[in-house]
Amino acid sequence: MSALLDDCLVIVLAGGAGERLYPLTKERAKPALYFGGPYRVIDFALSNCLNSGLRRIFIATQYKSLSLNRHIRMGWSIVSEELGEFVEILPPQKRVSEHWYQGTADAVFQNLYSIVRENPRYLIILSGDHVYKMDYARMLRSHQERGAKVTLGTIEVPVEDGRRFGVIAIDETERVTGLQEKPDNPAPVPGNADVALASMGVYIFDTDVLIRALEDDAGQPTAHDFGKDIIPALIRKLPVYSYRFYDENKKAAKYWRDIGTLDAYYDANMDLCHVSPDFNLYDPEWPLRTYQPQAPPAKFVFAEAGTRCGQALDSIISPGCIVSGSSIYGSVLCPNVRVHSFCQIEQCILMPGVRVGRHARIRRAIIDRDVLIPRGARVGYDPEEDRRRHTVTDAGVVVVATDEEPFIGPIEEEALRLEAEADRRGASV
């Protein structure tokens, strides 16, 4: 298997703007978005690569990539160049045209020069903005054993949900017979009218096949997209097969998430706070790697009966966080968050560097990086005020961006009394 993996090159497409995640993607690409505390979304695809034994990886970036580039440099410079391994950024270079990347296929086409120099037999194309666990080596083995020229990673979904995805039609041998983009009537799998196969955005190509297909597509007036153009054209000419997702997450239901909307992103993070979440971050047999800042352990201070208590329940608290005499419930705190006394945080995502002043109340909210929540602020309590100041999702989740000021509410007399009593004891944080 090692020789097979040595013949393989991975290209991670990480240039997506993530428009439906605005304002969280105002200053960063979607793959650079924080997830589950210290992680970035791209870490899951890259961790899959390392756990699969794949160590020759190109990452094609484009949209506001500074944060992503820095994360890759600081957290993923772990392979041995002397052994021919690399995790390398491919920024748009306009090597073959005067345009930036026009689609997923064009992003690969414009980097053919770098690909050909590595002389791989197989190319694995991945999206950098999905959360899942997958052994690509298992899929590569299936690709070789079937004599496939193209293999598509697929996941079973209810037929009624198929209209949200690219749906793969197959015959009884798993050979692909068609690809429908968000169809009104998704094609079910043979023998099961209730299930359709959704494309995961995971592709394996024989390199020579892909190069010819990209060159043929480049001169055509197409969207230059794998799902819309490249793969449909190849289905009619060559053996293209489906590979059904084998989940390394070890749960009853297969976990693959495209967290493409604010509500989907929020819900996926909140699930991690459950006693038995759908996605397991804690499996030592499938380690998830990221850049971890040099930060001290999380700390919870003050346990003063009747005044304040630093605590977190059903929550994920990252390194460097300090919770001073406040209560955190069902929330995700990214590294280096500071919550001052007498606050209540419920079902929230606080990104790195967030500071929360005394007596703040935050509920069902996402607070972007380095935001200062002032003393006495109220977020998630007054829908009209929240909509006037911030982005509010269809499900009512409030998103506070870096340049926004939350509403300052009145502080109850009892709260001020408890604060004064605590300060008299010499503790003022």
C-alpha positions in Angstrom: 0.0 0.0 0.0 2.9 2.3 0.7 4.0 2.3 -3.0 0.4 3.1 -4.0 0.4 6.1 -1.7 3.7 7.3 -2.9 2.2 7.5 -6.4 -0.5 9.8 -5.1 -0.8 13.6 -4.9 -3.5 15.5 -2.9 -4.9 18.8 -3.9 -7.1 20.6 -1.3 -9.3 23.3 -2.8 -9.4 26.0 -0.1 -10.3 29.2 -2.0 -14.0 29.4 -1.2 -15.4 32.7 -0.1 -18.2 31.2 2.0 -20.7 34.0 1.2 -23.5 32.3 3.2 -21.2 32.5 6.3 -20.8 36.3 6.2 -19.8 38.2 8.3 -17.6 35.4 9.7 -16.0 35.2 6.3 -15.6 38.9 5.9 -11.8 38.7 6.6 -11.1 35.0 6.2 -11.7 32.1 3.8 -14.3 29.5 4.8 -11.6 26.8 5.4 -9.9 29.1 7.9 -13.1 29.4 10.1 -12.7 28.2 13.7 -14.5 25.0 14.6 -14.7 23.1 17.9 -12.5 25.4 19.8 -8.8 25.4 18.6 -9.4 23.8 15.2 -9.9 25.4 11.7 -12.2 23.7 9.2 -9.4 22.8 6.9 -7.7 20.8 9.7 -10.2 17.9 9.2 -9.3 17.3 5.6 -5.6 17.7 6.3 -5.8 15.3 9.3 -7.5 12.8 7.1 -4.6 13.0 4.7 -2.0 12.4 7.4 -4.0 9.6 9.0 -4.4 8.0 5.6 -0.6 8.1 5.0 -0.7 10.9 2.4 2.1 13.4 2.8 2.3 15.2 -0.6 -0.3 17.9 -0.3 -1.0 21.1 -2.3 -3.5 23.6 -1.0 -5.0 25.9 -3.6 -6.0 29.2 -2.0 -7.6 32.4 -3.3 -10.1 34.4 -1.2 -8.7 36.4 1.7 -6.1 33.7 2.4 -3.7 35.5 4.9 -5.2 33.8 8.0 -5.3 30.4 6.3 -1.7 30.7 5.0 -0.5 31.7 8.4 -2.3 28.7 10.0 -0.8 26.3 7.5 2.7 27.6 8.0 2.5 27.5 11.8 0.6 24.3 12.3 1.3 22.1 9.3 5.0 22.4 8.7 5.5 18.9 10.1 6.4 16.7 7.1 9.9 15.9 5.9 11.0 17.6 2.7 14.0 15.4 2.6 11.7 12.4 2.1 9.8 14.2 -0.7 6.9 15.2 1.6 5.2 18.6 1.7 2.2 20.6 2.6 2.4 23.5 0.3 0.3 26.6 -0.5 -0.6 27.2 -4.2 -1.8 30.9 -4.5 -3.3 32.1 -7.8 -0.4 32.8 -10.1 -2.2 33.4 -13.5 0.3 31.0 -15.0 -2.0 30.0 -17.8 -4.4 32.8 -18.2 -5.2 36.4 -17.1 -8.0 35.3 -14.8 -8.2 34.2 -11.1 -9.7 30.8 -10.5 -12.9 30.5 -12.5 -14.1 27.3 -10.8 -13.0 24.2 -9.0 -11.6 22.6 -12.1 -9.9 25.8 -13.2 -8.1 26.0 -9.9 -6.5 22.6 -10.6 -5.9 23.4 -14.3 -4.0 26.6 -13.5 -1.7 24.6 -11.3 -0.9 21.8 -13.7 2.7 23.0 -13.9 3.2 22.2 -10.2 1.3 18.9 -10.5 3.2 17.5 -13.5 6.5 18.3 -11.8 5.6 15.8 -9.0 4.7 13.1 -11.6 1.9 11.4 -9.6 0.0 8.4 -11.0 -3.2 9.4 -9.0 -4.6 12.7 -8.0 -7.0 13.1 -5.0 -9.0 16.3 -5.1 -10.6 17.4 -1.8 -12.7 20.3 -0.6 -11.1 22.2 2.3 -14.4 23.2 3.9 -16.1 19.9 5.1 -15.9 18.3 8.5 -15.6 14.5 8.5 -13.2 11.6 9.0 -12.2 9.5 6.0 -9.4 7.1 5.1 -8.5 8.1 1.6 -6.1 5.2 1.3 -9.1 2.8 1.5 -10.8 4.7 -1.3 -7.6 4.7 -3.4 -7.3 1.0 -3.0 -10.9 0.6 -4.3 -10.1 2.9 -7.2 -7.2 0.6 -8.2 -8.9 -2.7 -7.7 -11.9 -1.7 -9.9 -9.7 -0.4 -12.7 -11.5 3.0 -12.4 -10.3 6.1 -14.1 -12.3 8.3 -11.8 -13.8 7.5 -8.3 -16.2 9.7 -6.6 -16.7 9.7 -2.8 -20.4 9.4 -2.0 -22.6 9.4 1.1 -26.1 7.9 1.4 -28.8 10.5 2.1 -32.6 10.3 2.2 -34.0 10.8 -1.3 -36.0 13.8 -0.2 -32.7 15.5 1.0 -31.0 14.7 -2.3 -32.1 18.0 -3.9 -29.6 19.9 -1.6 -26.6 18.0 -3.1 -25.0 16.8 -6.3 -26.6 13.3 -6.7 -24.7 10.4 -8.2 -26.7 7.8 -10.2 -25.2 4.3 -10.3 -25.8 0.8 -11.6 -25.7 -2.4 -9.6 -21.9 -2.5 -9.9 -21.4 1.0 -8.4 -20.4 2.3 -11.8 -21.6 5.9 -12.2 -24.2 6.5 -14.9 -25.1 10.1 -14.2 -24.6 13.2 -12.0 -27.4 15.5 -11.1 -26.8 18.9 -9.5 -29.4 19.6 -6.9 -32.2 17.7 -8.8 -35.9 18.0 -8.1 -36.2 14.3 -8.4 -33.0 12.7 -7.1 -32.1 9.3 -8.5 -32.3 6.5 -5.9 -29.7 3.8 -5.5 -30.6 0.4 -7.1 -32.7 -1.7 -4.8 -33.5 1.1 -2.3 -35.9 3.8 -3.4 -35.5 5.7 -0.2 -31.8 6.4 -0.5 -29.8 8.6 -2.9 -26.0 9.0 -3.2 -24.7 12.6 -2.6 -21.3 13.7 -3.8 -18.9 14.5 -1.0 -16.6 16.6 -3.1 -13.9 13.9 -2.8 -12.5 12.7 -6.2 -9.7 10.3 -7.3 -8.4 10.6 -10.9 -5.8 8.9 -12.9 -3.6 11.8 -13.5 -3.3 11.4 -17.3 -7.1 11.3 -17.5 -7.6 14.5 -15.5 -4.9 16.4 -17.4 -6.6 15.7 -20.7 -10.0 16.5 -19.3 -8.9 19.8 -17.9 -7.1 20.8 -21.1 -10.3 20.0 -23.1 -12.4 22.0 -20.7 -10.2 25.0 -20.5 -11.0 26.2 -24.0 -14.8 25.7 -23.7 -17.4 28.2 -22.4 -18.2 26.2 -19.3 -18.3 26.8 -15.5 -14.9 25.0 -15.3 -16.4 22.9 -12.4 -15.8 19.3 -11.5 -19.4 18.5 -10.7 -21.0 20.4 -13.5 -18.5 19.9 -16.4 -15.5 17.6 -15.9 -17.1 14.5 -14.3 -20.3 14.5 -16.5 -18.1 14.5 -19.6 -16.0 11.6 -18.3 -18.9 9.5 -17.3 -19.8 9.0 -21.0 -16.3 8.0 -22.0 -14.5 6.1 -19.1 -15.2 3.9 -16.1 -16.2 6.2 -13.3 -17.2 4.5 -10.0 -18.8 5.5 -6.7 -17.0 4.8 -3.4 -19.4 4.8 -0.5 -18.2 6.7 2.5 -16.7 4.5 5.2 -16.8 6.7 8.3 -13.8 6.6 10.7 -15.9 8.5 13.3 -17.2 5.2 14.7 -20.8 6.4 15.3 -24.1 4.9 14.3 -24.8 7.6 11.7 -22.2 8.7 9.2 -20.9 12.2 9.9 -20.1 14.5 6.9 -21.0 18.2 7.2 -20.8 21.0 4.8 -21.1 23.8 7.3 -22.0 26.3 4.6 -24.5 28.5 6.5 -24.3 30.3 9.8 -27.0 28.1 11.3 -25.3 24.9 10.1 -22.0 26.1 11.5 -23.6 27.0 14.8 -25.5 23.7 15.2 -22.4 21.6 14.4 -20.4 23.5 17.1 -23.3 23.1 19.6 -23.4 19.4 19.0 -19.8 19.1 20.2 -21.0 20.2 23.7 -23.3 17.2 24.1 -22.3 14.3 26.3 -22.1 12.0 23.3 -21.7 14.3 20.3 -22.2 13.1 16.7 -18.6 14.0 15.9 -15.9 12.6 18.1 -12.9 14.9 18.7 -11.4 12.6 21.3 -10.5 9.4 19.3 -6.8 8.6 19.8 -6.9 6.3 16.8 -7.8 9.2 14.5 -6.0 12.2 15.8 -7.0 15.7 14.7 -4.1 18.1 14.2 -4.2 21.8 14.3 -2.0 24.8 15.3 -2.1 25.1 19.1 -1.0 28.5 20.4 1.5 28.5 23.3 -1.1 29.2 26.0 -1.5 28.2 29.6 -4.3 25.8 30.7 -7.9 27.1 31.0 -8.6 28.5 34.4 -11.8 29.1 36.4 -11.5 31.4 39.4 -13.8 32.4 42.3 -16.2 30.1 44.0 -17.8 32.6 46.4 -21.2 31.4 47.7 -23.9 33.9 47.1 -21.9 36.2 44.9 -20.2 34.6 42.0 -18.6 31.3 40.8 -16.3 30.6 37.8 -17.8 27.5 36.1 -18.4 25.9 32.7 -21.0 23.2 32.2 -21.5 21.1 29.0 -18.9 23.2 27.3 -15.6 23.1 25.3 -13.0 25.4 26.9 -9.8 25.9 25.0 -6.3 26.7 26.3 -5.6 30.2 27.5 -9.2 30.9 28.6 -10.0 32.5 31.9 -13.5 32.4 33.4 -13.5 34.8 36.4 -16.6 34.3 38.5 -19.0 33.8 35.6 -21.1 30.9 34.3 -20.7 29.2 30.9 -23.4 26.8 29.7 -23.3 24.7 26.5 -20.8 26.9 24.8 -17.5 26.7 22.8 -14.7 29.0 23.8 -11.8 29.2 21.4 -8.2 29.9 22.8 -7.4 32.9 24.9 -11.0 34.0 25.7 -11.4 36.1 28.9 -14.8 36.3 30.6 -14.9 38.7 33.5 -17.1 38.4 36.6 -20.9 38.2 36.9 -21.5 37.2 33.3 -23.7 34.5 31.9 -22.9 32.8 28.6 -25.4 30.3 27.2 -25.1 28.3 24.0 -22.5 30.6 22.4 -19.4 30.4 20.3 -16.6 32.8 21.4 -13.7 33.0 19.0 -10.1 33.6 20.0 -9.3 36.7 21.9 -12.8 37.6 22.8 -13.1 39.7 26.0 -16.4 39.8 27.9 -16.9 42.6 30.4 -18.6 42.3 33.8 -22.4 41.7 34.0 -22.7 40.8 30.3 -25.4 38.4 29.2 -24.9 36.5 25.9 -27.3 33.9 24.6 -27.3 31.9 21.3 -24.6 34.0 19.7 -21.4 33.8 17.7 -18.8 36.4 18.8 -16.1 36.9 16.2 -12.4 37.1 16.9 -11.0 39.8 19.3 -14.4 41.4 19.9 -14.7 43.3 23.1 -18.1 42.8 24.7 -18.5 45.8 27.0 -19.7 45.8 30.6 -23.4 45.2 30.9 -23.9 44.2 27.3 -26.9 42.2 26.2 -26.8 39.9 23.2 -29.5 37.5 22.3 -32.2 38.9 24.6 -33.8 41.6 22.5 -34.5 40.4 18.9 -35.3 43.9 17.5 -32.2 45.4 19.1 -30.0 42.5 17.9 -31.3 42.8 14.3 -30.6 46.6 14.3 -27.0 46.1 15.4 -25.9 42.6 14.1 -26.6 39.8 11.7 -29.3 37.4 13.0 -29.8 34.1 11.3 -33.1 32.5 10.3 -32.9 30.4 13.5 -32.3 33.5 15.7 -28.6 33.1 16.2 -26.9 36.5 16.7 -23.5 37.1 15.0 -21.4 39.9 16.5 -18.6 41.0 14.1 -15.5 42.8 15.0 -16.7 46.3 14.1 -20.1 46.1 15.9 -21.2 47.5 19.3 -23.6 45.3 21.3 -26.5 46.8 23.2 -25.7 47.9 26.8 -28.5 47.0 29.2 -29.2 48.2 32.8 -27.4 46.4 35.6 -29.7 45.3 38.4 -29.1 46.8 41.8 -28.7 43.3 43.3 -25.9 42.6 40.8 -24.1 45.8 41.7 -24.5 45.0 45.4 -22.8 41.6 44.8 -20.1 43.2 42.8 -19.3 45.7 45.5 -19.3 43.0 48.1 -16.9 40.9 46.1 -14.6 43.9 45.4 -14.4 44.7 49.1 -12.9 41.3 49.6 -10.0 42.4 47.3 -10.9 40.5 44.1 -11.8 42.9 41.3 -11.6 40.8 38.0 
